[in-house]
Amino acid sequence: MSANKQATVRVTLEKSVAGQLKSIAASVRGLGLRRRHQTVTVADTVENRGMIRAARHLVKVENA
């Protein structure tokens, strides 16, 4: 992988954050997701992977 090309992942919010712990909802918001079925592309970093792991039961992850 070249130095200027950073790995990314596509994250889709499959289920609602209603009724979830505030920390889980905050992780979803931190990824840039606001509503169900919304998809965002985020950098594949340790921090983003941690937020994805916290909300793994709500999101779908694909390599981009």
LINMOJO-V260422 format. One record per residue. PHI is phi in degrees with one decimal (999 if undefined). Layout:
BEGIN
PHI
PHI
END
This chain:
BEGIN
999
-73.4
-67.0
-90.7
-102.0
-98.3
-66.1
-131.8
-133.1
-98.5
-120.4
-119.8
-81.9
-89.8
-126.0
-73.3
-88.9
-59.9
86.4
-86.1
-62.3
-60.6
-67.0
-70.4
-61.7
-67.7
-65.6
-63.0
-64.5
-63.3
-79.8
94.1
-93.7
-116.3
-137.9
-61.0
67.6
-81.8
-119.5
-129.1
-109.1
-124.5
-66.3
-86.6
-112.7
-61.6
-63.9
-66.5
-63.0
-65.9
-67.5
-64.2
-64.1
-63.4
-113.7
-61.4
-82.8
-113.0
-118.3
-118.1
-118.3
-132.8
-72.0
-109.2
END
